[in-house]
Amino acid sequence: MKRKENIFTTIPEKASARVAINGVMLASVFVMLAVIFLELDKFNPLAVAQMILSIPLLYVSSLAYSKLGYWKETKRWDIFGYFTNTIGNLFLINGIGLVASILSFTVSFIYFGLMILLLFVYSYINVSHTKRIAPKLFKFLFSLAILFFGGILPLLLQM
C-alpha cells in the first residue's frame, strides 16, 4: 500500500532558519518603506500595500515557527507558519517587482522571470533530492499564483 504523502512535514531546524530570514526580510521592508514614504505618490499603491501587509505576515510567521521549539503538537503551527511566511515573503517580492517598474517594465519582467526560474530550479533540485513531488509541486504552484496575481498581472494591467 502506498504511503500517503503529506504536503507539510515539521522540521524544527528549518523553523529557526525561517525566523532568522524573516528578521532580514522585515528589516528590508522597513528600509524600502522608509524610502518609498519620502515620495509616496511615485509608487504603485499595490506595491506599497503588499509591502505593508508583509509586515504582520512575517511577524506572525516568526511567532508560529517559534512554537515548533516547545509545543508537542506542531503540525498546525508549521502549516500556519508556512502560509504566513510564504505569503509575506512573496508580497515583499511582488512589491519590489512593482516598484522596479518605475525604472523600466523590462526590468520588472526580468525580475519576475528570474524569480520564477529560480523557484523552478529550487523546486526541481528539491524534488530530485527528496522524490516528494506532490508537496513540492503544491508549494511551487502556490508561489507562482501569488507572484502572478500580486505582481505580474498588475504589471501587465499597468502597461
Secondary structure as GFF3:
##gff-version 3
##sequence-region A 1 159
A	DSSP	alpha_helix	12	36	.	.	.	ID=ss1
A	DSSP	three_ten_helix	37	42	.	.	.	ID=ss2
A	DSSP	alpha_helix	45	66	.	.	.	ID=ss3
A	DSSP	three_ten_helix	67	69	.	.	.	ID=ss4
A	DSSP	alpha_helix	75	100	.	.	.	ID=ss5
A	DSSP	alpha_helix	105	130	.	.	.	ID=ss6
A	DSSP	alpha_helix	133	147	.	.	.	ID=ss7
A	DSSP	pi_helix	148	152	.	.	.	ID=ss8
A	DSSP	alpha_helix	153	158	.	.	.	ID=ss9
###
